[in-house]
Amino acid sequence: DLSPNDLAPTPLMGWSSRQKLGSRTDDATIRQAVEGLVESGLNLLGYVYVEIGDGWQGSRDADGVLHPNERFPDMKALGDYIHSQGLKYGLTVSAGYKSCNGMEGSYGREEQDARTLAEWGVDYVVYEWCGAETLHPMEPEMRAVFQKMGEALRASGRDIVYGISQKGQFNVGQWAPRTGANLWRTGNELEENWASVAAAGFGQAGKEFAAGPGAWNDPGLLQTGNTGMSADASRMQMNLWAVLAAPLMLGNDVRIMTRETVALLSNREVIAVNQDKLGRQGKRIAQQGDTQVWAKPLADGSVAVAFFNTGTRTTAVAVNWDQLGISGPQLARDLWWRENLGTADNNYRVVLTGGTSLLLKFSKAP
């Protein structure tokens, strides 16, 4: 069992402040984001983690206890509000003496800060390496620092999901679960365009061994609703993140979402693939020219298959049952159109226009 605890049995879903609000956010803005998640109904679909990025930290008192800055008057009250809306409370903390934004870090204060976070009601901690590079440039030291916080969180008296963020260095997936981490970033922050998303998502090929219930590869935030993403590009990211069992954390401004953005994020059948209890990360089973096919086995014995055409011309893409690890007649279902496409045997072929994708589910025909 990969998982260090029974937290995060399926990938996290929610919203992170770090992309749109940076390090200058405040209590009122976070509350508005909570309202956005609730008013849009995204909370009811599972988007419940509110991850507050670096920038809330103030200074330590005479006893070394960490306090927030003046933009966050009361961290426990903020947590109580988040919980009152049925959501989960996430905070980013630096693994250095100071974060990259110059905020107070937790290095050498892990146990004390873990207790403080537990008292505030925090449900999820992102331990951010930014600010710690000069402290510990080597892998064994880095692992020890992450493990120290992992142990401190476990000893805090509260169930706290543990995420680590160090840009995927030193093959992080091979050792992150042993530090107590439930998820770990596998690369740099995403930009608001498909090229950035594609590099991070398709770059997960070969990393599926590391993932499973309670332990997830995190390629980055969903870009749906951000300016550089078309509806097709957003669907491609949703399809890829669904088969990757990647955390579905929103990187848009949830205070001002269009109906289209909410609709793109609200497909229950696509979310169900991501949240499937088996917890398997899908893998790439075919790649030719500008097309790729990724497949993810599901708990009910069916398989989710995502087809991608990243080029500009219309192209046919085919898969056979051997590649999918299935046999016999299969019922095909289109998860975006929510319609059954009939029965197929031995293979399946789709035609994709440029820059589009399909997410199908194949299940044994009755």
C-alpha positions as a Python dict, from the first residue, in 0.01 Angstrom:
ca = {
    (1, 'D'): (0, 0, 0),
    (2, 'L'): (153, 325, -117),
    (3, 'S'): (-52, 549, 104),
    (4, 'P'): (104, 659, 434),
    (5, 'N'): (-248, 704, 577),
    (6, 'D'): (-604, 663, 458),
    (7, 'L'): (-635, 1025, 342),
    (8, 'A'): (-690, 1127, -22),
    (9, 'P'): (-820, 787, -141),
    (10, 'T'): (-907, 965, -468),
    (11, 'P'): (-731, 1267, -625),
    (12, 'L'): (-797, 1603, -459),
    (13, 'M'): (-1051, 1839, -618),
    (14, 'G'): (-1083, 2207, -543),
    (15, 'W'): (-931, 2546, -615),
    (16, 'S'): (-593, 2706, -555),
    (17, 'S'): (-538, 3080, -507),
    (18, 'R'): (-179, 3071, -623),
    (19, 'Q'): (-224, 3120, -996),
    (20, 'K'): (-472, 3408, -1008),
    (21, 'L'): (-419, 3577, -671),
    (22, 'G'): (-47, 3523, -609),
    (23, 'S'): (105, 3613, -274),
    (24, 'R'): (-100, 3932, -219),
    (25, 'T'): (-432, 3767, -144),
    (26, 'D'): (-639, 3833, 171),
    (27, 'D'): (-912, 3690, 391),
    (28, 'A'): (-1199, 3865, 209),
    (29, 'T'): (-1086, 3745, -134),
    (30, 'I'): (-1058, 3385, -16),
    (31, 'R'): (-1411, 3409, 123),
    (32, 'Q'): (-1532, 3539, -215),
    (33, 'A'): (-1367, 3242, -385),
    (34, 'V'): (-1547, 3009, -144),
    (35, 'E'): (-1875, 3179, -242),
    (36, 'G'): (-1785, 3126, -608),
    (37, 'L'): (-1734, 2752, -558),
    (38, 'V'): (-2063, 2722, -370),
    (39, 'E'): (-2276, 2946, -596),
    (40, 'S'): (-2154, 2766, -910),
    (41, 'G'): (-2240, 2427, -759),
    (42, 'L'): (-1885, 2303, -821),
    (43, 'N'): (-1859, 2215, -450),
    (44, 'L'): (-2137, 1958, -493),
    (45, 'L'): (-1936, 1786, -768),
    (46, 'G'): (-1638, 1738, -536),
    (47, 'Y'): (-1439, 2060, -580),
    (48, 'V'): (-1402, 2111, -207),
    (49, 'Y'): (-1037, 2189, -126),
    (50, 'V'): (-958, 2561, -93),
    (51, 'E'): (-580, 2589, -119),
    (52, 'I'): (-443, 2925, -2),
    (53, 'G'): (-102, 2991, -155),
    (54, 'D'): (209, 3142, 4),
    (55, 'G'): (149, 3494, 137),
    (56, 'W'): (-68, 3456, 447),
    (57, 'Q'): (223, 3423, 694),
    (58, 'G'): (314, 3698, 939),
    (59, 'S'): (575, 3672, 1212),
    (60, 'R'): (643, 3457, 1516),
    (61, 'D'): (569, 3562, 1872),
    (62, 'A'): (806, 3528, 2170),
    (63, 'D'): (718, 3158, 2198),
    (64, 'G'): (793, 3101, 1829),
    (65, 'V'): (428, 3052, 1739),
    (66, 'L'): (358, 3152, 1377),
    (67, 'H'): (89, 3417, 1326),
    (68, 'P'): (-74, 3537, 1003),
    (69, 'N'): (-13, 3885, 862),
    (70, 'E'): (-257, 4177, 877),
    (71, 'R'): (-436, 4066, 557),
    (72, 'F'): (-547, 3751, 741),
    (73, 'P'): (-675, 3863, 1083),
    (74, 'D'): (-784, 3519, 1210),
    (75, 'M'): (-681, 3193, 1045),
    (76, 'K'): (-904, 2977, 1262),
    (77, 'A'): (-1208, 3193, 1184),
    (78, 'L'): (-1128, 3164, 812),
    (79, 'G'): (-1104, 2787, 848),
    (80, 'D'): (-1433, 2779, 1038),
    (81, 'Y'): (-1597, 2972, 754),
    (82, 'I'): (-1455, 2736, 488),
    (83, 'H'): (-1578, 2437, 691),
    (84, 'S'): (-1921, 2597, 741),
    (85, 'Q'): (-1962, 2589, 362),
    (86, 'G'): (-1881, 2217, 352),
    (87, 'L'): (-1534, 2279, 208),
    (88, 'K'): (-1180, 2180, 313),
    (89, 'Y'): (-908, 2420, 427),
    (90, 'G'): (-567, 2415, 259),
    (91, 'L'): (-258, 2624, 333),
    (92, 'T'): (82, 2656, 165),
    (93, 'V'): (387, 2664, 394),
    (94, 'S'): (754, 2709, 300),
    (95, 'A'): (1017, 2443, 372),
    (96, 'G'): (1284, 2714, 405),
    (97, 'Y'): (1357, 2980, 666),
    (98, 'K'): (1176, 3217, 428),
    (99, 'S'): (959, 3149, 125),
    (100, 'C'): (1040, 3285, -222),
    (101, 'N'): (801, 3570, -142),
    (102, 'G'): (994, 3649, 176),
    (103, 'M'): (731, 3497, 406),
    (104, 'E'): (812, 3317, 731),
    (105, 'G'): (903, 2952, 660),
    (106, 'S'): (874, 2642, 875),
    (107, 'Y'): (1229, 2510, 860),
    (108, 'G'): (1331, 2390, 1209),
    (109, 'R'): (978, 2466, 1338),
    (110, 'E'): (795, 2175, 1178),
    (111, 'E'): (636, 2025, 1491),
    (112, 'Q'): (532, 2364, 1627),
    (113, 'D'): (382, 2480, 1296),
    (114, 'A'): (205, 2149, 1238),
    (115, 'R'): (35, 2189, 1578),
    (116, 'T'): (-64, 2547, 1493),
    (117, 'L'): (-209, 2441, 1156),
    (118, 'A'): (-402, 2162, 1327),
    (119, 'E'): (-543, 2410, 1581),
    (120, 'W'): (-663, 2631, 1294),
    (121, 'G'): (-848, 2334, 1142),
    (122, 'V'): (-630, 2294, 834),
    (123, 'D'): (-714, 1985, 623),
    (124, 'Y'): (-441, 2009, 358),
    (125, 'V'): (-85, 2141, 366),
    (126, 'V'): (128, 2215, 61),
    (127, 'Y'): (494, 2213, 166),
    (128, 'E'): (669, 2436, -86),
    (129, 'W'): (1042, 2398, -156),
    (130, 'C'): (1074, 2751, -298),
    (131, 'G'): (1301, 2933, -56),
    (132, 'A'): (1481, 2617, 58),
    (133, 'E'): (1703, 2557, -250),
    (134, 'T'): (2021, 2699, -100),
    (135, 'L'): (1956, 2526, 232),
    (136, 'H'): (1955, 2173, 93),
    (137, 'P'): (2066, 2134, -268),
    (138, 'M'): (2101, 1754, -247),
    (139, 'E'): (1830, 1491, -273),
    (140, 'P'): (1882, 1303, 59),
    (141, 'E'): (1862, 1630, 256),
    (142, 'M'): (1551, 1737, 65),
    (143, 'R'): (1384, 1406, 139),
    (144, 'A'): (1467, 1441, 508),
    (145, 'V'): (1313, 1791, 521),
    (146, 'F'): (990, 1671, 358),
    (147, 'Q'): (981, 1366, 584),
    (148, 'K'): (1021, 1583, 894),
    (149, 'M'): (709, 1783, 805),
    (150, 'G'): (525, 1463, 711),
    (151, 'E'): (593, 1318, 1054),
    (152, 'A'): (500, 1647, 1224),
    (153, 'L'): (164, 1657, 1046),
    (154, 'R'): (92, 1296, 1144),
    (155, 'A'): (175, 1379, 1506),
    (156, 'S'): (-39, 1697, 1502),
    (157, 'G'): (-356, 1524, 1621),
    (158, 'R'): (-548, 1612, 1303),
    (159, 'D'): (-593, 1435, 969),
    (160, 'I'): (-404, 1660, 727),
    (161, 'V'): (-350, 1571, 360),
    (162, 'Y'): (15, 1637, 275),
    (163, 'G'): (124, 1777, -61),
    (164, 'I'): (484, 1848, -156),
    (165, 'S'): (590, 2097, -420),
    (166, 'Q'): (948, 2093, -549),
    (167, 'K'): (898, 2098, -928),
    (168, 'G'): (938, 1722, -966),
    (169, 'Q'): (1311, 1713, -897),
    (170, 'F'): (1506, 1391, -822),
    (171, 'N'): (1229, 1159, -952),
    (172, 'V'): (1006, 1273, -667),
    (173, 'G'): (738, 1006, -726),
    (174, 'Q'): (984, 731, -636),
    (175, 'W'): (1027, 854, -278),
    (176, 'A'): (752, 1106, -199),
    (177, 'P'): (510, 852, -43),
    (178, 'R'): (781, 751, 205),
    (179, 'T'): (794, 1109, 334),
    (180, 'G'): (422, 1081, 416),
    (181, 'A'): (311, 1279, 109),
    (182, 'N'): (-32, 1213, -43),
    (183, 'L'): (46, 1409, -359),
    (184, 'W'): (346, 1578, -517),
    (185, 'R'): (397, 1826, -797),
    (186, 'T'): (578, 1669, -1094),
    (187, 'G'): (700, 1989, -1262),
    (188, 'N'): (678, 2367, -1296),
    (189, 'E'): (362, 2574, -1266),
    (190, 'L'): (140, 2560, -1574),
    (191, 'E'): (84, 2857, -1801),
    (192, 'E'): (-252, 2953, -1948),
    (193, 'N'): (-207, 2768, -2275),
    (194, 'W'): (-244, 2420, -2419),
    (195, 'A'): (131, 2382, -2496),
    (196, 'S'): (215, 2414, -2125),
    (197, 'V'): (-67, 2177, -2026),
    (198, 'A'): (33, 1921, -2293),
    (199, 'A'): (399, 1918, -2184),
    (200, 'A'): (300, 1855, -1820),
    (201, 'G'): (21, 1606, -1888),
    (202, 'F'): (177, 1395, -2163),
    (203, 'G'): (500, 1414, -1961),
    (204, 'Q'): (333, 1181, -1707),
    (205, 'A'): (400, 884, -1937),
    (206, 'G'): (601, 630, -1740),
    (207, 'K'): (515, 782, -1402),
    (208, 'E'): (202, 573, -1346),
    (209, 'F'): (391, 324, -1123),
    (210, 'A'): (412, 590, -849),
    (211, 'A'): (42, 666, -815),
    (212, 'G'): (-243, 495, -632),
    (213, 'P'): (-503, 562, -362),
    (214, 'G'): (-357, 815, -117),
    (215, 'A'): (-54, 891, -336),
    (216, 'W'): (-90, 1101, -651),
    (217, 'N'): (125, 1259, -922),
    (218, 'D'): (20, 1625, -960),
    (219, 'P'): (101, 1777, -1301),
    (220, 'G'): (-54, 2114, -1211),
    (221, 'L'): (-370, 2324, -1201),
    (222, 'L'): (-667, 2304, -1438),
    (223, 'Q'): (-655, 2601, -1679),
    (224, 'T'): (-1025, 2596, -1775),
    (225, 'G'): (-1164, 2949, -1767),
    (226, 'N'): (-825, 3114, -1825),
    (227, 'T'): (-775, 3334, -2130),
    (228, 'G'): (-531, 3118, -2326),
    (229, 'M'): (-756, 2810, -2320),
    (230, 'S'): (-1026, 2739, -2578),
    (231, 'A'): (-1317, 2509, -2493),
    (232, 'D'): (-1147, 2231, -2693),
    (233, 'A'): (-818, 2283, -2508),
    (234, 'S'): (-1004, 2278, -2174),
    (235, 'R'): (-1175, 1951, -2268),
    (236, 'M'): (-836, 1806, -2368),
    (237, 'Q'): (-695, 1893, -2026),
    (238, 'M'): (-1002, 1753, -1845),
    (239, 'N'): (-977, 1429, -2045),
    (240, 'L'): (-604, 1394, -1983),
    (241, 'W'): (-624, 1481, -1610),
    (242, 'A'): (-919, 1238, -1575),
    (243, 'V'): (-725, 940, -1714),
    (244, 'L'): (-411, 1046, -1525),
    (245, 'A'): (-598, 1041, -1192),
    (246, 'A'): (-443, 1387, -1143),
    (247, 'P'): (-573, 1629, -880),
    (248, 'L'): (-850, 1848, -1026),
    (249, 'M'): (-745, 2176, -866),
    (250, 'L'): (-873, 2488, -1040),
    (251, 'G'): (-630, 2761, -1142),
    (252, 'N'): (-892, 3008, -1265),
    (253, 'D'): (-1063, 3293, -1079),
    (254, 'V'): (-1368, 3117, -933),
    (255, 'R'): (-1518, 3454, -830),
    (256, 'I'): (-1592, 3537, -1196),
    (257, 'M'): (-1672, 3224, -1397),
    (258, 'T'): (-1876, 3209, -1717),
    (259, 'R'): (-2150, 2950, -1759),
    (260, 'E'): (-1930, 2778, -2019),
    (261, 'T'): (-1641, 2746, -1772),
    (262, 'V'): (-1868, 2595, -1506),
    (263, 'A'): (-2017, 2355, -1763),
    (264, 'L'): (-1673, 2237, -1877),
    (265, 'L'): (-1580, 2161, -1514),
    (266, 'S'): (-1913, 1998, -1428),
    (267, 'N'): (-1920, 1680, -1635),
    (268, 'R'): (-2002, 1412, -1378),
    (269, 'E'): (-1899, 1120, -1600),
    (270, 'V'): (-1557, 1272, -1669),
    (271, 'I'): (-1509, 1351, -1298),
    (272, 'A'): (-1608, 991, -1216),
    (273, 'V'): (-1318, 862, -1428),
    (274, 'N'): (-1078, 1085, -1234),
    (275, 'Q'): (-1228, 987, -899),
    (276, 'D'): (-1255, 614, -972),
    (277, 'K'): (-1197, 409, -656),
    (278, 'L'): (-940, 179, -818),
    (279, 'G'): (-706, 478, -822),
    (280, 'R'): (-500, 368, -1120),
    (281, 'Q'): (-314, 633, -1320),
    (282, 'G'): (-377, 576, -1689),
    (283, 'K'): (-96, 519, -1934),
    (284, 'R'): (-19, 601, -2294),
    (285, 'I'): (-97, 297, -2510),
    (286, 'A'): (-50, 447, -2857),
    (287, 'Q'): (122, 743, -3017),
    (288, 'Q'): (150, 821, -3385),
    (289, 'G'): (218, 1157, -3547),
    (290, 'D'): (5, 1414, -3366),
    (291, 'T'): (-225, 1154, -3206),
    (292, 'Q'): (-207, 981, -2870),
    (293, 'V'): (-431, 733, -2689),
    (294, 'W'): (-430, 695, -2310),
    (295, 'A'): (-621, 429, -2114),
    (296, 'K'): (-719, 398, -1749),
    (297, 'P'): (-868, 79, -1599),
    (298, 'L'): (-1169, 141, -1375),
    (299, 'A'): (-1298, -33, -1063),
    (300, 'D'): (-1605, -181, -1235),
    (301, 'G'): (-1389, -362, -1493),
    (302, 'S'): (-1446, -107, -1768),
    (303, 'V'): (-1172, 108, -1918),
    (304, 'A'): (-1168, 483, -1990),
    (305, 'V'): (-990, 572, -2314),
    (306, 'A'): (-885, 924, -2411),
    (307, 'F'): (-800, 1000, -2775),
    (308, 'F'): (-603, 1316, -2859),
    (309, 'N'): (-523, 1493, -3185),
    (310, 'T'): (-277, 1772, -3105),
    (311, 'G'): (-212, 1859, -3470),
    (312, 'T'): (-409, 2080, -3710),
    (313, 'R'): (-551, 1825, -3955),
    (314, 'T'): (-837, 1582, -3915),
    (315, 'T'): (-698, 1237, -3838),
    (316, 'A'): (-830, 889, -3769),
    (317, 'V'): (-710, 714, -3451),
    (318, 'A'): (-762, 346, -3380),
    (319, 'V'): (-705, 116, -3082),
    (320, 'N'): (-740, -258, -3048),
    (321, 'W'): (-852, -464, -2753),
    (322, 'D'): (-501, -605, -2692),
    (323, 'Q'): (-373, -251, -2633),
    (324, 'L'): (-662, -188, -2393),
    (325, 'G'): (-629, -520, -2211),
    (326, 'I'): (-993, -613, -2275),
    (327, 'S'): (-1168, -887, -2475),
    (328, 'G'): (-1502, -964, -2633),
    (329, 'P'): (-1782, -730, -2740),
    (330, 'Q'): (-1766, -392, -2567),
    (331, 'L'): (-2022, -119, -2521),
    (332, 'A'): (-1871, 221, -2610),
    (333, 'R'): (-1992, 539, -2438),
    (334, 'D'): (-1899, 900, -2513),
    (335, 'L'): (-1859, 1071, -2175),
    (336, 'W'): (-1892, 1429, -2305),
    (337, 'W'): (-2203, 1370, -2515),
    (338, 'R'): (-2324, 1125, -2247),
    (339, 'E'): (-2445, 883, -2509),
    (340, 'N'): (-2390, 516, -2592),
    (341, 'L'): (-2223, 460, -2928),
    (342, 'G'): (-2315, 94, -2972),
    (343, 'T'): (-2111, -223, -2948),
    (344, 'A'): (-1764, -287, -3090),
    (345, 'D'): (-1541, -593, -3107),
    (346, 'N'): (-1161, -624, -3130),
    (347, 'N'): (-1095, -259, -3213),
    (348, 'Y'): (-1235, 92, -3227),
    (349, 'R'): (-1164, 386, -3458),
    (350, 'V'): (-1243, 753, -3407),
    (351, 'V'): (-1192, 1055, -3631),
    (352, 'L'): (-1072, 1374, -3462),
    (353, 'T'): (-1046, 1723, -3602),
    (354, 'G'): (-728, 1913, -3514),
    (355, 'G'): (-684, 2018, -3152),
    (356, 'T'): (-962, 1800, -3011),
    (357, 'S'): (-1002, 1490, -2796),
    (358, 'L'): (-1258, 1226, -2704),
    (359, 'L'): (-1313, 1042, -2378),
    (360, 'L'): (-1485, 707, -2420),
    (361, 'K'): (-1564, 428, -2179),
    (362, 'F'): (-1563, 64, -2290),
    (363, 'S'): (-1753, -187, -2079),
    (364, 'K'): (-1838, -552, -2139),
    (365, 'A'): (-2148, -580, -2354),
    (366, 'P'): (-2430, -766, -2172),
}
